Structure formats: C-alpha cells, structure tokens
C-alpha cells in the first residue's frame, strides 16, 4: 500500500509539473479578430486558459502534442465538409466550457466594446 501511495504521489507531481510546462510555453494573450464583423475582437488570455485547463487537447483537439495549431487552421470562416465554421466552433466550445466553469457567457463579456 505504501508503494502505491508513493507511486500515486509521483504521478500527481508529474501531471502538475506538466501543466506548468504547458502553460509556460503558451502565448500570453491572443486577439481573435479572424471573423470580426459586427462584434469587437476577443482578447483571449491563452496562457491563463492553458494554466487553468492544463490539457491542450481540450481545445486543440486534432493537434499533436507540442504541435498545436491555431483554431483557424481547421475552422475557417466558411467551413467545408464536416468541419465546423470558426464562429460556431468558438461559440460552442468556449461558451460550453464557460458554462461549466462559471465563466463569462454573454456576448459583451468576451467581445468588449
């Protein structure tokens, strides 16, 4: 039992440090103005989200670890085939997560005037 507890402590320590390393490599802030039309660009704190979520796959769901791409690489303004359009992808993924985490969910919370 003591060996299992020690092993578990090591696993938790490694996972925690991996989260810090992931967050440390993330850009500080990003201005999302890719499909800006009627609302202001979203000033996105990427580093803050990376440190809180600790799992890049939550958002970069198709990217290989260490080779994460911008959302707009796959999610275009006008999506083709089975790919979801950029605006829909952001509103679905971000807003759903914000609802679970008690984050901002109204338009002007993210699209500052």
C-alpha positions as CSV (number, residue, x, y, z in Angstrom):
1,X,0.0,0.0,0.0
2,X,2.9,2.4,0.8
3,X,4.4,1.7,-2.6
4,X,1.1,2.5,-4.3
5,X,0.7,5.8,-2.4
6,X,4.3,6.8,-3.3
7,X,3.6,5.9,-6.9
8,X,0.4,7.9,-6.9
9,X,2.2,10.9,-5.4
10,X,4.8,10.8,-8.2
11,X,2.1,10.6,-10.9
12,X,0.3,13.6,-9.4
13,X,3.5,15.6,-9.2
14,X,4.4,14.8,-12.8
15,X,1.0,15.7,-14.0
16,X,1.1,19.0,-12.1
17,X,4.5,19.9,-13.5
18,X,3.4,19.1,-17.0
19,X,0.6,21.5,-16.6
20,X,3.0,24.2,-15.6
21,X,5.3,23.5,-18.5
22,X,2.4,23.5,-21.0
23,X,1.2,26.8,-19.6
24,X,4.7,28.3,-19.7
25,X,5.0,27.7,-23.4
26,X,1.7,29.2,-24.3
27,X,1.5,32.7,-25.8
28,X,0.4,35.3,-23.2
29,X,-2.6,36.9,-25.0
30,X,-4.2,36.5,-28.4
31,X,-6.5,38.9,-30.2
32,X,-9.1,36.8,-32.0
33,X,-10.3,39.0,-34.9
34,X,-10.4,36.3,-37.6
35,X,-14.1,36.7,-38.4
36,X,-14.8,40.1,-36.8
37,X,-17.9,41.6,-38.3
38,X,-20.4,43.2,-36.0
39,X,-18.7,42.5,-32.7
40,X,-15.3,43.5,-31.4
41,X,-12.3,41.1,-31.4
42,X,-11.9,38.8,-28.4
43,X,-8.8,39.5,-26.3
44,X,-8.1,35.9,-25.3
45,X,-5.8,35.1,-22.4
46,X,-4.3,32.0,-23.9
47,X,-1.6,31.5,-21.1
48,X,-4.3,31.8,-18.4
49,X,-6.5,29.3,-20.0
50,X,-3.6,26.9,-20.6
51,X,-2.6,27.1,-16.9
52,X,-6.2,26.5,-15.8
53,X,-7.1,23.7,-18.2
54,X,-3.7,22.0,-18.2
55,X,-4.7,19.8,-21.2
56,X,-4.2,21.4,-24.6
57,X,-6.3,18.6,-26.2
58,X,-9.4,20.2,-24.6
59,X,-9.2,22.9,-27.3
60,X,-6.6,21.8,-29.8
61,X,-8.4,18.5,-30.2
62,X,-6.9,17.5,-33.5
63,X,-3.3,18.7,-32.9
64,X,-0.4,16.5,-31.9
65,X,1.2,17.4,-28.5
66,X,3.8,20.2,-29.0
67,X,2.5,21.0,-32.5
68,X,-0.8,22.7,-31.6
69,X,-2.2,24.8,-34.4
70,X,-4.4,27.9,-34.4
71,X,-8.1,27.1,-34.3
72,X,-8.5,28.9,-37.7
73,X,-6.2,26.4,-39.3
74,X,-9.1,24.0,-39.4
75,X,-12.1,26.1,-38.6
76,X,-12.4,28.6,-41.5
77,X,-14.8,31.4,-41.8
78,X,-16.7,29.3,-44.3
79,X,-16.2,25.7,-43.4
80,X,-16.3,22.9,-45.9
81,X,-17.4,19.4,-45.4
82,X,-17.7,18.2,-41.8
83,X,-15.6,20.9,-40.3
84,X,-17.4,23.4,-38.1
85,X,-17.1,27.1,-39.0
86,X,-14.8,29.2,-36.8
87,X,-17.5,31.3,-35.2
88,X,-19.7,28.2,-34.4
89,X,-16.7,26.3,-33.1
90,X,-15.7,29.2,-30.7
91,X,-19.2,29.8,-29.5
92,X,-19.8,26.2,-28.9
93,X,-16.5,25.1,-27.4
94,X,-15.8,28.3,-25.4
95,X,-19.3,29.0,-24.2
96,X,-20.0,25.4,-23.2
97,X,-16.8,25.3,-21.2
98,X,-17.5,28.7,-19.6
99,X,-21.0,27.5,-18.6
100,X,-19.4,24.5,-16.8
101,X,-16.6,26.6,-15.2
102,X,-18.9,29.6,-14.3
103,X,-17.1,31.9,-16.8
104,X,-18.4,34.6,-19.0
105,X,-21.2,33.6,-21.4
106,X,-22.7,36.8,-22.7
107,X,-21.6,38.4,-25.9
108,X,-20.2,41.6,-24.4
109,X,-18.3,39.6,-21.7
110,X,-15.8,38.4,-24.4
111,X,-16.5,40.9,-27.2
112,X,-15.6,44.1,-25.3
113,X,-16.9,47.4,-26.7
